Amino acid sequence: MVESVRVQEKSSEWYEQWSMFKAPDRLLLEQWIAPATLEDFRRKDVLECGCGAGQHTNFIAPFATSITAVDLNTADIARAENRHLLNATFIEADIASMDLGRQFDIVICIGVIQHTQNPDATFRSIYKHCKSGGKIIIWAYSFEGNELVRWFVEPMRALLLRHLSRKALVVLSHLFTLVMLPFVYTVYRFKWARHFPYFEYFENFRKLSYHRNMLNVFDKLNAPSTVFFTRQHCETWFNERLFEKESIHVRWHAGVSYSLSGIKKPDFKSEP
């Protein structure tokens, strides 16, 4: 049963984004879930919290026994995009307050928790829906390394960009991406640039298509709200009280995000 009381309000920005774009990039998903791999989903019942257009659902479903994909804004888009998947179920719900009435072998939340209005409530819901001995995987923006986005992009988005249409944001995203390209493919190729901001991020940038990089820019300009998490905050979630010590991974990824995972302690009953 899905609770009707919401912590998060619907945001038209996400529906518009995933109506316009597709992001079928397996490379990024594999990076974000590491040290887990897609093989870890084999024969597992999986809960995906915040499925967007269902691009990750499509990659995970062939391995999983079942995948339940939840999104407050775009469940119908994800369902339509993945109608060929016989083991996938799509539910419209607020991941922070839902009660699906069951627990799962793996609960995954990729690039979503930072856009919720109450990330700690969202984490508690994620934890609640994971079986004892099951695995939780989260990927989220880091506070560390994101100074440019926090000090420039976010204020600009809040003051100016939120008034623009999505089509105008697409044009702006292309412009920002094109401005970055000369630096990414020249200056940032040198080893002495290793100490420059976003060096690791731009190493990854060169592995992706222009379209995917432009979508990454658009995502940052379009998000109605964003929270950046310190390592300390991540460790309040993934701690030895809630997870098996040896299973806890708090990994800084590409200098701009955290890949988080752990195995829920067996028979741990209380809320985090």
C-alpha positions in Angstrom: 0.0 0.0 0.0 1.3 3.5 -0.9 0.8 6.3 1.6 -1.2 9.2 0.4 0.6 11.8 2.6 3.5 13.4 0.7 6.7 14.9 1.9 7.7 16.0 -1.6 5.5 18.0 -3.9 5.2 17.2 -7.7 7.6 19.2 -9.9 6.7 19.8 -13.5 10.3 20.4 -14.3 11.1 16.7 -14.1 8.2 15.7 -16.3 9.2 18.1 -19.0 12.9 17.0 -18.8 12.2 13.4 -19.3 9.6 14.1 -21.9 12.3 15.8 -24.0 15.4 13.7 -23.3 16.6 10.1 -23.1 19.7 9.1 -21.2 20.6 5.5 -22.0 24.1 5.6 -20.7 25.2 2.3 -19.0 28.7 3.6 -18.4 27.6 6.2 -15.9 25.2 3.8 -14.1 28.1 1.3 -13.7 30.3 4.0 -12.3 27.7 5.3 -9.9 26.8 1.9 -8.4 30.5 0.7 -8.0 31.8 -1.4 -6.2 28.4 -3.1 -6.9 27.9 -4.3 -10.5 24.9 -5.0 -12.6 25.6 -8.7 -12.0 24.7 -8.1 -8.3 21.1 -7.6 -9.3 20.8 -11.1 -10.8 17.8 -13.0 -9.4 17.1 -10.1 -6.9 13.8 -8.2 -6.2 14.9 -4.6 -6.7 13.3 -1.3 -5.7 14.4 1.7 -7.7 13.6 5.0 -5.9 13.2 7.8 -8.4 13.3 6.1 -11.8 13.0 9.2 -14.0 12.3 8.0 -17.6 13.2 4.5 -16.6 16.7 4.4 -18.3 18.3 2.6 -15.3 15.3 0.3 -15.0 16.0 -0.9 -18.5 19.6 -1.8 -17.6 18.8 -3.5 -14.3 15.6 -5.5 -15.4 17.4 -8.1 -17.5 19.4 -9.2 -14.4 16.7 -8.9 -11.8 13.8 -11.3 -10.9 11.7 -8.2 -10.6 12.1 -4.4 -10.4 9.7 -2.0 -8.9 10.4 1.5 -10.1 8.9 4.5 -8.2 8.7 8.1 -9.2 6.4 11.0 -8.2 6.6 12.8 -11.5 7.4 10.5 -14.3 6.2 7.0 -13.6 4.0 7.1 -16.7 6.9 8.1 -19.0 9.0 5.3 -17.5 6.2 2.8 -18.0 5.7 3.8 -21.6 9.5 3.7 -22.3 9.8 0.2 -20.7 6.6 -1.5 -21.8 8.7 -4.3 -23.2 9.9 -5.3 -19.7 7.7 -8.1 -18.3 9.3 -8.0 -14.8 9.0 -4.3 -14.2 6.3 -2.5 -12.2 6.0 1.3 -12.2 4.4 3.2 -9.3 3.7 6.9 -8.9 4.5 7.8 -5.3 6.6 10.1 -3.1 9.7 8.0 -2.2 10.1 9.9 1.1 6.6 8.9 2.4 5.6 5.8 0.5 4.8 2.5 2.1 4.8 -0.3 -0.5 4.0 -3.0 2.1 7.0 -5.1 1.3 10.8 -5.1 1.4 13.4 -5.8 -1.3 16.7 -7.5 -1.8 18.3 -4.3 -3.3 17.1 -0.7 -3.0 18.7 1.7 -5.4 18.4 5.5 -5.6 20.6 7.2 -8.2 20.8 11.0 -8.6 17.4 11.5 -6.8 17.9 12.0 -3.1 19.6 15.3 -3.6 16.5 16.7 -5.2 14.1 15.7 -2.5 12.7 18.3 0.0 13.7 16.1 3.0 16.6 13.8 2.1 16.8 12.3 5.6 13.2 11.2 5.4 13.9 9.8 2.0 16.8 7.8 3.3 14.6 6.4 6.2 12.1 5.3 3.6 14.8 3.7 1.5 16.1 1.9 4.5 12.6 0.7 5.6 12.0 -0.9 2.2 15.3 -2.9 2.3 15.3 -6.5 3.7 17.6 -7.4 6.5 20.8 -8.6 4.8 19.7 -6.6 1.7 21.8 -3.9 -0.1 21.2 -0.2 -0.4 22.9 1.8 -3.2 22.7 5.6 -3.4 24.5 8.1 -5.6 24.3 11.8 -4.7 26.0 15.1 -5.3 28.8 16.0 -2.9 29.3 19.2 -1.1 33.0 18.9 -1.5 34.2 19.8 -5.0 31.0 21.5 -6.1 31.9 25.1 -5.2 31.2 26.4 -8.7 27.7 24.8 -8.8 26.9 25.8 -5.2 28.1 29.4 -5.5 27.3 30.3 -9.1 24.9 27.8 -10.8 22.4 27.4 -7.9 22.0 31.1 -7.2 21.6 31.8 -10.9 19.1 29.0 -11.2 17.1 30.3 -8.2 17.1 33.9 -9.3 16.8 33.7 -13.1 16.6 30.3 -14.7 13.5 29.1 -12.9 11.5 31.7 -14.9 12.7 30.4 -18.3 10.9 27.8 -20.4 12.5 24.3 -20.8 13.2 25.1 -24.4 15.2 28.2 -23.4 17.1 26.1 -20.8 18.0 23.6 -23.6 19.5 26.5 -25.6 21.4 27.7 -22.6 22.6 24.2 -21.8 24.1 23.9 -25.3 25.9 27.2 -24.9 27.4 26.2 -21.5 28.5 22.8 -22.9 30.1 24.4 -26.0 31.9 26.9 -23.8 33.4 24.1 -21.7 34.5 21.9 -24.6 37.7 23.8 -25.6 39.0 23.7 -22.0 38.0 20.0 -21.5 39.9 18.9 -24.6 43.0 21.1 -24.2 44.0 22.5 -20.8 42.3 19.7 -18.8 44.2 17.0 -20.7 47.5 18.0 -19.1 48.7 16.3 -15.9 49.6 19.6 -14.4 45.9 20.5 -14.5 45.2 17.7 -12.0 44.9 20.3 -9.2 42.3 22.4 -11.2 38.7 22.3 -10.2 36.6 19.5 -11.8 39.7 17.7 -13.2 38.3 14.3 -12.5 34.8 15.3 -13.7 36.2 16.4 -17.0 38.2 13.2 -17.4 34.8 11.5 -17.3 33.3 14.2 -19.5 35.6 13.1 -22.4 34.2 9.5 -22.2 30.6 10.6 -22.8 28.8 11.8 -25.9 28.1 15.5 -26.4 24.4 14.9 -25.9 24.9 13.2 -22.5 27.2 16.0 -21.3 24.7 18.6 -22.4 21.9 16.7 -20.5 24.1 16.8 -17.4 24.3 20.5 -17.7 20.6 20.8 -18.3 19.8 18.6 -15.3 21.7 21.1 -13.1 19.9 24.1 -14.5 16.5 22.5 -14.5 16.4 20.9 -11.0 13.8 22.8 -8.8 16.0 22.2 -5.7 19.3 20.5 -5.0 21.1 19.5 -1.8 24.8 18.8 -1.7 26.0 16.2 0.9 29.2 16.3 2.9 31.0 13.1 3.6 30.0 13.5 7.3 26.3 13.6 6.3 26.7 10.5 4.2 28.4 8.7 7.1 25.4 9.5 9.3 23.4 7.3 6.9 25.9 4.6 6.2 27.1 3.7 9.7 27.9 0.6 11.6 24.7 0.7 13.6 22.6 0.2 10.5 24.9 -1.7 8.1 27.5 -4.5 8.2 30.8 -2.7 8.8 32.7 -4.5 6.0 30.0 -3.7 3.5 29.9 0.1 4.0 31.3 2.1 1.0 31.4 5.9 1.0 33.3 6.7 -2.2 33.9 10.2 -3.6 33.3 9.9 -7.3 34.8 12.1 -10.0 35.4 14.9 -7.4 31.7 15.9 -7.5 29.5 13.1 -6.0 29.3 10.2 -3.5 28.6 6.6 -4.3 27.2 5.0 -1.2 26.3 1.4 -0.5 26.0 -1.1 2.4 24.3 -4.3 3.5 21.6 -3.8 6.1 22.3 -5.6 9.3 20.2 -8.8 9.7 17.2 -8.5 12.0 17.8 -4.8 12.6 14.3 -3.6 13.5 14.5 0.0 14.6 14.3 3.0 12.3 17.6 4.9 11.4 
